[in-house]
Amino acid sequence: MTSWQLTRLIAGTFILLSLALGAQGSPLFQSPMWLWFTAFVGINLLQSGLTRWCLMERILRKLGLRAAD
């Protein structure tokens, strides 16, 4: 698995988990403040798409994952 694949897997997991914790209709609902985390992840995805730089990818590469070919 490459660093960009794991980055998107982590981002998708964070979004789904924070929605489950922040949406009032969810059985896992804790607080609507979790929706701020959803927005944070979404903003980071937009930023990385526009600038082609992602901190999570950089961290994963330093941990030994290979970059995309």
PDB file of N, CA, C and O in Angstrom:
ATOM      1  N   MET A   1       0.863  -1.178   0.000  1.00  0.00           N
ATOM      2  CA  MET A   1       0.000   0.000   0.000  1.00  0.00           C
ATOM      3  C   MET A   1       0.907   1.237   0.000  1.00  0.00           C
ATOM      4  O   MET A   1       1.894   1.298   0.733  1.00  0.00           O
ATOM      5  N   THR A   2       0.558   2.204  -0.822  1.00  0.00           N
ATOM      6  CA  THR A   2       1.363   3.420  -0.904  1.00  0.00           C
ATOM      7  C   THR A   2       0.865   4.463   0.095  1.00  0.00           C
ATOM      8  O   THR A   2      -0.219   4.338   0.665  1.00  0.00           O
ATOM      9  N   SER A   3       1.687   5.493   0.290  1.00  0.00           N
ATOM     10  CA  SER A   3       1.340   6.538   1.262  1.00  0.00           C
ATOM     11  C   SER A   3       0.061   7.272   0.874  1.00  0.00           C
ATOM     12  O   SER A   3      -0.727   7.625   1.750  1.00  0.00           O
ATOM     13  N   TRP A   4      -0.166   7.510  -0.422  1.00  0.00           N
ATOM     14  CA  TRP A   4      -1.390   8.235  -0.812  1.00  0.00           C
ATOM     15  C   TRP A   4      -2.628   7.369  -0.609  1.00  0.00           C
ATOM     16  O   TRP A   4      -3.696   7.886  -0.284  1.00  0.00           O
ATOM     17  N   GLN A   5      -2.497   6.051  -0.798  1.00  0.00           N
ATOM     18  CA  GLN A   5      -3.645   5.170  -0.577  1.00  0.00           C
ATOM     19  C   GLN A   5      -4.023   5.133   0.902  1.00  0.00           C
ATOM     20  O   GLN A   5      -5.200   5.213   1.250  1.00  0.00           O
ATOM     21  N   LEU A   6      -3.020   5.013   1.765  1.00  0.00           N
ATOM     22  CA  LEU A   6      -3.295   4.976   3.198  1.00  0.00           C
ATOM     23  C   LEU A   6      -3.814   6.320   3.695  1.00  0.00           C
ATOM     24  O   LEU A   6      -4.661   6.363   4.588  1.00  0.00           O
ATOM     25  N   THR A   7      -3.316   7.416   3.128  1.00  0.00           N
ATOM     26  CA  THR A   7      -3.806   8.745   3.502  1.00  0.00           C
ATOM     27  C   THR A   7      -5.295   8.868   3.211  1.00  0.00           C
ATOM     28  O   THR A   7      -6.049   9.362   4.049  1.00  0.00           O
ATOM     29  N   ARG A   8      -5.722   8.432   2.053  1.00  0.00           N
ATOM     30  CA  ARG A   8      -7.144   8.517   1.702  1.00  0.00           C
ATOM     31  C   ARG A   8      -7.989   7.558   2.523  1.00  0.00           C
ATOM     32  O   ARG A   8      -9.135   7.865   2.851  1.00  0.00           O
ATOM     33  N   LEU A   9      -7.433   6.401   2.859  1.00  0.00           N
ATOM     34  CA  LEU A   9      -8.131   5.459   3.724  1.00  0.00           C
ATOM     35  C   LEU A   9      -8.335   6.044   5.127  1.00  0.00           C
ATOM     36  O   LEU A   9      -9.408   5.915   5.715  1.00  0.00           O
ATOM     37  N   ILE A  10      -7.297   6.683   5.646  1.00  0.00           N
ATOM     38  CA  ILE A  10      -7.388   7.327   6.964  1.00  0.00           C
ATOM     39  C   ILE A  10      -8.383   8.483   6.930  1.00  0.00           C
ATOM     40  O   ILE A  10      -9.208   8.618   7.833  1.00  0.00           O
ATOM     41  N   ALA A  11      -8.308   9.319   5.892  1.00  0.00           N
ATOM     42  CA  ALA A  11      -9.220  10.467   5.783  1.00  0.00           C
ATOM     43  C   ALA A  11     -10.675   9.998   5.696  1.00  0.00           C
ATOM     44  O   ALA A  11     -11.546  10.552   6.366  1.00  0.00           O
ATOM     45  N   GLY A  12     -10.934   8.998   4.885  1.00  0.00           N
ATOM     46  CA  GLY A  12     -12.292   8.482   4.772  1.00  0.00           C
ATOM     47  C   GLY A  12     -12.807   7.910   6.084  1.00  0.00           C
ATOM     48  O   GLY A  12     -13.968   8.108   6.441  1.00  0.00           O
ATOM     49  N   THR A  13     -11.944   7.202   6.798  1.00  0.00           N
ATOM     50  CA  THR A  13     -12.312   6.654   8.102  1.00  0.00           C
ATOM     51  C   THR A  13     -12.611   7.763   9.091  1.00  0.00           C
ATOM     52  O   THR A  13     -13.600   7.696   9.822  1.00  0.00           O
ATOM     53  N   PHE A  14     -11.754   8.797   9.121  1.00  0.00           N
ATOM     54  CA  PHE A  14     -11.981   9.930  10.029  1.00  0.00           C
ATOM     55  C   PHE A  14     -13.298  10.629   9.723  1.00  0.00           C
ATOM     56  O   PHE A  14     -14.033  10.992  10.642  1.00  0.00           O
ATOM     57  N   ILE A  15     -13.602  10.819   8.452  1.00  0.00           N
ATOM     58  CA  ILE A  15     -14.842  11.499   8.075  1.00  0.00           C
ATOM     59  C   ILE A  15     -16.059  10.687   8.501  1.00  0.00           C
ATOM     60  O   ILE A  15     -16.985  11.227   9.106  1.00  0.00           O
ATOM     61  N   LEU A  16     -16.062   9.398   8.191  1.00  0.00           N
ATOM     62  CA  LEU A  16     -17.210   8.559   8.548  1.00  0.00           C
ATOM     63  C   LEU A  16     -17.375   8.446  10.060  1.00  0.00           C
ATOM     64  O   LEU A  16     -18.496   8.496  10.567  1.00  0.00           O
ATOM     65  N   LEU A  17     -16.271   8.296  10.779  1.00  0.00           N
ATOM     66  CA  LEU A  17     -16.341   8.191  12.234  1.00  0.00           C
ATOM     67  C   LEU A  17     -16.832   9.492  12.861  1.00  0.00           C
ATOM     68  O   LEU A  17     -17.682   9.468  13.751  1.00  0.00           O
ATOM     69  N   SER A  18     -16.303  10.628  12.404  1.00  0.00           N
ATOM     70  CA  SER A  18     -16.728  11.898  12.988  1.00  0.00           C
ATOM     71  C   SER A  18     -18.183  12.223  12.633  1.00  0.00           C
ATOM     72  O   SER A  18     -18.884  12.850  13.427  1.00  0.00           O
ATOM     73  N   LEU A  19     -18.638  11.806  11.459  1.00  0.00           N
ATOM     74  CA  LEU A  19     -20.058  11.972  11.126  1.00  0.00           C
ATOM     75  C   LEU A  19     -20.935  11.100  12.017  1.00  0.00           C
ATOM     76  O   LEU A  19     -21.993  11.533  12.474  1.00  0.00           O
ATOM     77  N   ALA A  20     -20.490   9.878  12.258  1.00  0.00           N
ATOM     78  CA  ALA A  20     -21.257   8.988  13.133  1.00  0.00           C
ATOM     79  C   ALA A  20     -21.333   9.544  14.556  1.00  0.00           C
ATOM     80  O   ALA A  20     -22.348   9.385  15.234  1.00  0.00           O
ATOM     81  N   LEU A  21     -20.269  10.189  15.001  1.00  0.00           N
ATOM     82  CA  LEU A  21     -20.250  10.754  16.355  1.00  0.00           C
ATOM     83  C   LEU A  21     -20.943  12.111  16.437  1.00  0.00           C
ATOM     84  O   LEU A  21     -21.342  12.533  17.522  1.00  0.00           O
ATOM     85  N   GLY A  22     -21.094  12.810  15.290  1.00  0.00           N
ATOM     86  CA  GLY A  22     -21.636  14.158  15.312  1.00  0.00           C
ATOM     87  C   GLY A  22     -23.042  14.323  14.789  1.00  0.00           C
ATOM     88  O   GLY A  22     -23.680  15.342  15.054  1.00  0.00           O
ATOM     89  N   ALA A  23     -23.546  13.342  14.049  1.00  0.00           N
ATOM     90  CA  ALA A  23     -24.895  13.440  13.484  1.00  0.00           C
ATOM     91  C   ALA A  23     -25.921  12.965  14.516  1.00  0.00           C
ATOM     92  O   ALA A  23     -25.799  11.866  15.059  1.00  0.00           O
ATOM     93  N   GLN A  24     -26.915  13.785  14.778  1.00  0.00           N
ATOM     94  CA  GLN A  24     -27.872  13.490  15.846  1.00  0.00           C
ATOM     95  C   GLN A  24     -28.692  12.232  15.596  1.00  0.00           C
ATOM     96  O   GLN A  24     -29.175  11.634  16.557  1.00  0.00           O
ATOM     97  N   GLY A  25     -28.869  11.811  14.378  1.00  0.00           N
ATOM     98  CA  GLY A  25     -29.640  10.610  14.088  1.00  0.00           C
ATOM     99  C   GLY A  25     -28.843   9.324  14.242  1.00  0.00           C
ATOM    100  O   GLY A  25     -29.401   8.231  14.140  1.00  0.00           O
ATOM    101  N   SER A  26     -27.552   9.445  14.485  1.00  0.00           N
ATOM    102  CA  SER A  26     -26.684   8.277  14.573  1.00  0.00           C
ATOM    103  C   SER A  26     -26.791   7.596  15.939  1.00  0.00           C
ATOM    104  O   SER A  26     -26.922   8.278  16.955  1.00  0.00           O
ATOM    105  N   PRO A  27     -26.738   6.263  15.975  1.00  0.00           N
ATOM    106  CA  PRO A  27     -26.742   5.572  17.274  1.00  0.00           C
ATOM    107  C   PRO A  27     -25.446   5.802  18.057  1.00  0.00           C
ATOM    108  O   PRO A  27     -25.397   5.526  19.256  1.00  0.00           O
ATOM    109  N   LEU A  28     -24.406   6.300  17.401  1.00  0.00           N
ATOM    110  CA  LEU A  28     -23.130   6.584  18.069  1.00  0.00           C
ATOM    111  C   LEU A  28     -22.984   8.050  18.472  1.00  0.00           C
ATOM    112  O   LEU A  28     -21.921   8.468  18.931  1.00  0.00           O
ATOM    113  N   PHE A  29     -24.054   8.827  18.300  1.00  0.00           N
ATOM    114  CA  PHE A  29     -24.000  10.274  18.545  1.00  0.00           C
ATOM    115  C   PHE A  29     -23.431  10.608  19.917  1.00  0.00           C
ATOM    116  O   PHE A  29     -23.838  10.044  20.933  1.00  0.00           O
ATOM    117  N   GLN A  30     -22.472  11.546  19.924  1.00  0.00           N
ATOM    118  CA  GLN A  30     -21.882  12.045  21.155  1.00  0.00           C
ATOM    119  C   GLN A  30     -22.098  13.553  21.315  1.00  0.00           C
ATOM    120  O   GLN A  30     -22.589  14.021  22.343  1.00  0.00           O
ATOM    121  N   SER A  31     -21.718  14.300  20.272  1.00  0.00           N
ATOM    122  CA  SER A  31     -21.815  15.754  20.314  1.00  0.00           C
ATOM    123  C   SER A  31     -21.753  16.299  18.889  1.00  0.00           C
ATOM    124  O   SER A  31     -21.028  15.759  18.054  1.00  0.00           O
ATOM    125  N   PRO A  32     -22.504  17.363  18.603  1.00  0.00           N
ATOM    126  CA  PRO A  32     -22.411  17.961  17.264  1.00  0.00           C
ATOM    127  C   PRO A  32     -21.046  18.619  17.009  1.00  0.00           C
ATOM    128  O   PRO A  32     -20.733  18.971  15.871  1.00  0.00           O
ATOM    129  N   MET A  33     -20.251  18.781  18.044  1.00  0.00           N
ATOM    130  CA  MET A  33     -18.913  19.365  17.879  1.00  0.00           C
ATOM    131  C   MET A  33     -18.004  18.472  17.033  1.00  0.00           C
ATOM    132  O   MET A  33     -17.018  18.952  16.473  1.00  0.00           O
ATOM    133  N   TRP A  34     -18.325  17.178  16.934  1.00  0.00           N
ATOM    134  CA  TRP A  34     -17.539  16.277  16.090  1.00  0.00           C
ATOM    135  C   TRP A  34     -17.600  16.687  14.630  1.00  0.00           C
ATOM    136  O   TRP A  34     -16.714  16.323  13.856  1.00  0.00           O
ATOM    137  N   LEU A  35     -18.623  17.437  14.233  1.00  0.00           N
ATOM    138  CA  LEU A  35     -18.729  17.871  12.841  1.00  0.00           C
ATOM    139  C   LEU A  35     -17.616  18.854  12.474  1.00  0.00           C
ATOM    140  O   LEU A  35     -17.275  18.991  11.299  1.00  0.00           O
ATOM    141  N   TRP A  36     -17.050  19.535  13.466  1.00  0.00           N
ATOM    142  CA  TRP A  36     -15.892  20.394  13.209  1.00  0.00           C
ATOM    143  C   TRP A  36     -14.704  19.564  12.735  1.00  0.00           C
ATOM    144  O   TRP A  36     -13.938  20.004  11.877  1.00  0.00           O
ATOM    145  N   PHE A  37     -14.551  18.372  13.286  1.00  0.00           N
ATOM    146  CA  PHE A  37     -13.471  17.479  12.839  1.00  0.00           C
ATOM    147  C   PHE A  37     -13.703  17.039  11.393  1.00  0.00           C
ATOM    148  O   PHE A  37     -12.761  16.948  10.606  1.00  0.00           O
ATOM    149  N   THR A  38     -14.969  16.765  11.050  1.00  0.00           N
ATOM    150  CA  THR A  38     -15.311  16.416   9.673  1.00  0.00           C
ATOM    151  C   THR A  38     -14.905  17.554   8.732  1.00  0.00           C
ATOM    152  O   THR A  38     -14.304  17.315   7.684  1.00  0.00           O
ATOM    153  N   ALA A  39     -15.234  18.780   9.109  1.00  0.00           N
ATOM    154  CA  ALA A  39     -14.870  19.946   8.295  1.00  0.00           C
ATOM    155  C   ALA A  39     -13.356  20.094   8.191  1.00  0.00           C
ATOM    156  O   ALA A  39     -12.845  20.419   7.119  1.00  0.00           O
ATOM    157  N   PHE A  40     -12.636  19.862   9.274  1.00  0.00           N
ATOM    158  CA  PHE A  40     -11.174  19.956   9.272  1.00  0.00           C
ATOM    159  C   PHE A  40     -10.564  18.978   8.274  1.00  0.00           C
ATOM    160  O   PHE A  40      -9.677  19.348   7.504  1.00  0.00           O
ATOM    161  N   VAL A  41     -11.029  17.743   8.285  1.00  0.00           N
ATOM    162  CA  VAL A  41     -10.509  16.736   7.355  1.00  0.00           C
ATOM    163  C   VAL A  41     -10.854  17.125   5.917  1.00  0.00           C
ATOM    164  O   VAL A  41     -10.018  16.991   5.022  1.00  0.00           O
ATOM    165  N   GLY A  42     -12.076  17.603   5.690  1.00  0.00           N
ATOM    166  CA  GLY A  42     -12.473  18.036   4.351  1.00  0.00           C
ATOM    167  C   GLY A  42     -11.633  19.195   3.833  1.00  0.00           C
ATOM    168  O   GLY A  42     -11.248  19.216   2.664  1.00  0.00           O
ATOM    169  N   ILE A  43     -11.351  20.149   4.698  1.00  0.00           N
ATOM    170  CA  ILE A  43     -10.508  21.292   4.308  1.00  0.00           C
ATOM    171  C   ILE A  43      -9.103  20.819   3.970  1.00  0.00           C
ATOM    172  O   ILE A  43      -8.501  21.299   3.010  1.00  0.00           O
ATOM    173  N   ASN A  44      -8.577  19.882   4.750  1.00  0.00           N
ATOM    174  CA  ASN A  44      -7.244  19.353   4.456  1.00  0.00           C
ATOM    175  C   ASN A  44      -7.217  18.604   3.125  1.00  0.00           C
ATOM    176  O   ASN A  44      -6.228  18.673   2.395  1.00  0.00           O
ATOM    177  N   LEU A  45      -8.292  17.892   2.807  1.00  0.00           N
ATOM    178  CA  LEU A  45      -8.357  17.213   1.517  1.00  0.00           C
ATOM    179  C   LEU A  45      -8.380  18.219   0.370  1.00  0.00           C
ATOM    180  O   LEU A  45      -7.702  18.029  -0.641  1.00  0.00           O
ATOM    181  N   LEU A  46      -9.163  19.294   0.527  1.00  0.00           N
ATOM    182  CA  LEU A  46      -9.174  20.348  -0.500  1.00  0.00           C
ATOM    183  C   LEU A  46      -7.802  20.985  -0.655  1.00  0.00           C
ATOM    184  O   LEU A  46      -7.321  21.174  -1.772  1.00  0.00           O
ATOM    185  N   GLN A  47      -7.182  21.310   0.455  1.00  0.00           N
ATOM    186  CA  GLN A  47      -5.856  21.937   0.426  1.00  0.00           C
ATOM    187  C   GLN A  47      -4.839  21.031  -0.260  1.00  0.00           C
ATOM    188  O   GLN A  47      -4.049  21.500  -1.079  1.00  0.00           O
ATOM    189  N   SER A  48      -4.850  19.747   0.060  1.00  0.00           N
ATOM    190  CA  SER A  48      -3.874  18.844  -0.553  1.00  0.00           C
ATOM    191  C   SER A  48      -4.150  18.647  -2.042  1.00  0.00           C
ATOM    192  O   SER A  48      -3.225  18.435  -2.826  1.00  0.00           O
ATOM    193  N   GLY A  49      -5.409  18.716  -2.425  1.00  0.00           N
ATOM    194  CA  GLY A  49      -5.741  18.607  -3.840  1.00  0.00           C
ATOM    195  C   GLY A  49      -5.285  19.811  -4.644  1.00  0.00           C
ATOM    196  O   GLY A  49      -4.908  19.682  -5.809  1.00  0.00           O
ATOM    197  N   LEU A  50      -5.318  20.982  -4.020  1.00  0.00           N
ATOM    198  CA  LEU A  50      -4.911  22.209  -4.717  1.00  0.00           C
ATOM    199  C   LEU A  50      -3.398  22.424  -4.700  1.00  0.00           C
ATOM    200  O   LEU A  50      -2.831  22.915  -5.677  1.00  0.00           O
ATOM    201  N   THR A  51      -2.746  22.063  -3.605  1.00  0.00           N
ATOM    202  CA  THR A  51      -1.315  22.348  -3.465  1.00  0.00           C
ATOM    203  C   THR A  51      -0.433  21.147  -3.729  1.00  0.00           C
ATOM    204  O   THR A  51       0.781  21.297  -3.866  1.00  0.00           O
ATOM    205  N   ARG A  52      -1.020  19.938  -3.806  1.00  0.00           N
ATOM    206  CA  ARG A  52      -0.289  18.689  -3.990  1.00  0.00           C
ATOM    207  C   ARG A  52       0.683  18.425  -2.840  1.00  0.00           C
ATOM    208  O   ARG A  52       1.712  17.778  -3.036  1.00  0.00           O
ATOM    209  N   TRP A  53       0.362  18.923  -1.634  1.00  0.00           N
ATOM    210  CA  TRP A  53       1.163  18.684  -0.442  1.00  0.00           C
ATOM    211  C   TRP A  53       0.235  18.243   0.681  1.00  0.00           C
ATOM    212  O   TRP A  53      -0.807  18.856   0.911  1.00  0.00           O
ATOM    213  N   CYS A  54       0.615  17.178   1.378  1.00  0.00           N
ATOM    214  CA  CYS A  54      -0.216  16.652   2.449  1.00  0.00           C
ATOM    215  C   CYS A  54       0.682  16.219   3.608  1.00  0.00           C
ATOM    216  O   CYS A  54       1.586  15.404   3.426  1.00  0.00           O
ATOM    217  N   LEU A  55       0.433  16.761   4.786  1.00  0.00           N
ATOM    218  CA  LEU A  55       1.240  16.436   5.955  1.00  0.00           C
ATOM    219  C   LEU A  55       1.135  14.960   6.311  1.00  0.00           C
ATOM    220  O   LEU A  55       2.140  14.344   6.667  1.00  0.00           O
ATOM    221  N   MET A  56      -0.054  14.382   6.222  1.00  0.00           N
ATOM    222  CA  MET A  56      -0.227  12.968   6.547  1.00  0.00           C
ATOM    223  C   MET A  56       0.628  12.093   5.644  1.00  0.00           C
ATOM    224  O   MET A  56       1.252  11.143   6.116  1.00  0.00           O
ATOM    225  N   GLU A  57       0.666  12.400   4.354  1.00  0.00           N
ATOM    226  CA  GLU A  57       1.498  11.631   3.433  1.00  0.00           C
ATOM    227  C   GLU A  57       2.966  11.745   3.792  1.00  0.00           C
ATOM    228  O   GLU A  57       3.700  10.758   3.735  1.00  0.00           O
ATOM    229  N   ARG A  58       3.396  12.926   4.155  1.00  0.00           N
ATOM    230  CA  ARG A  58       4.791  13.130   4.542  1.00  0.00           C
ATOM    231  C   ARG A  58       5.136  12.304   5.778  1.00  0.00           C
ATOM    232  O   ARG A  58       6.202  11.691   5.845  1.00  0.00           O
ATOM    233  N   ILE A  59       4.235  12.290   6.750  1.00  0.00           N
ATOM    234  CA  ILE A  59       4.460  11.512   7.969  1.00  0.00           C
ATOM    235  C   ILE A  59       4.535  10.022   7.638  1.00  0.00           C
ATOM    236  O   ILE A  59       5.411   9.315   8.135  1.00  0.00           O
ATOM    237  N   LEU A  60       3.612   9.549   6.797  1.00  0.00           N
ATOM    238  CA  LEU A  60       3.609   8.133   6.439  1.00  0.00           C
ATOM    239  C   LEU A  60       4.864   7.729   5.679  1.00  0.00           C
ATOM    240  O   LEU A  60       5.367   6.621   5.866  1.00  0.00           O
ATOM    241  N   ARG A  61       5.374   8.605   4.828  1.00  0.00           N
ATOM    242  CA  ARG A  61       6.621   8.311   4.110  1.00  0.00           C
ATOM    243  C   ARG A  61       7.791   8.223   5.083  1.00  0.00           C
ATOM    244  O   ARG A  61       8.658   7.363   4.933  1.00  0.00           O
ATOM    245  N   LYS A  62       7.820   9.105   6.076  1.00  0.00           N
ATOM    246  CA  LYS A  62       8.892   9.050   7.078  1.00  0.00           C
ATOM    247  C   LYS A  62       8.810   7.785   7.921  1.00  0.00           C
ATOM    248  O   LYS A  62       9.818   7.318   8.452  1.00  0.00           O
ATOM    249  N   LEU A  63       7.587   7.223   8.043  1.00  0.00           N
ATOM    250  CA  LEU A  63       7.413   5.973   8.762  1.00  0.00           C
ATOM    251  C   LEU A  63       7.754   4.744   7.911  1.00  0.00           C
ATOM    252  O   LEU A  63       7.715   3.613   8.397  1.00  0.00           O
ATOM    253  N   GLY A  64       8.085   4.978   6.643  1.00  0.00           N
ATOM    254  CA  GLY A  64       8.561   3.888   5.799  1.00  0.00           C
ATOM    255  C   GLY A  64       7.662   3.458   4.669  1.00  0.00           C
ATOM    256  O   GLY A  64       8.049   2.585   3.891  1.00  0.00           O
ATOM    257  N   LEU A  65       6.470   4.032   4.537  1.00  0.00           N
ATOM    258  CA  LEU A  65       5.622   3.675   3.404  1.00  0.00           C
ATOM    259  C   LEU A  65       6.194   4.275   2.139  1.00  0.00           C
ATOM    260  O   LEU A  65       6.775   5.360   2.156  1.00  0.00           O
ATOM    261  N   ARG A  66       6.023   3.561   1.045  1.00  0.00           N
ATOM    262  CA  ARG A  66       6.575   4.076  -0.207  1.00  0.00           C
ATOM    263  C   ARG A  66       5.631   5.086  -0.829  1.00  0.00           C
ATOM    264  O   ARG A  66       4.417   5.036  -0.632  1.00  0.00           O
ATOM    265  N   ALA A  67       6.215   6.005  -1.585  1.00  0.00           N
ATOM    266  CA  ALA A  67       5.421   7.004  -2.305  1.00  0.00           C
ATOM    267  C   ALA A  67       4.782   6.353  -3.523  1.00  0.00           C
ATOM    268  O   ALA A  67       5.197   5.275  -3.948  1.00  0.00           O
ATOM    269  N   ALA A  68       3.784   7.001  -4.077  1.00  0.00           N
ATOM    270  CA  ALA A  68       3.119   6.478  -5.273  1.00  0.00           C
ATOM    271  C   ALA A  68       4.100   6.464  -6.449  1.00  0.00           C
ATOM    272  O   ALA A  68       4.958   7.338  -6.571  1.00  0.00           O
ATOM    273  N   ASP A  69       3.954   5.465  -7.298  1.00  0.00           N
ATOM    274  CA  ASP A  69       4.827   5.362  -8.469  1.00  0.00           C
ATOM    275  C   ASP A  69       4.338   6.208  -9.601  1.00  0.00           C
ATOM    276  O   ASP A  69       4.959   6.236 -10.664  1.00  0.00           O
TER     277      ASP A  69
END
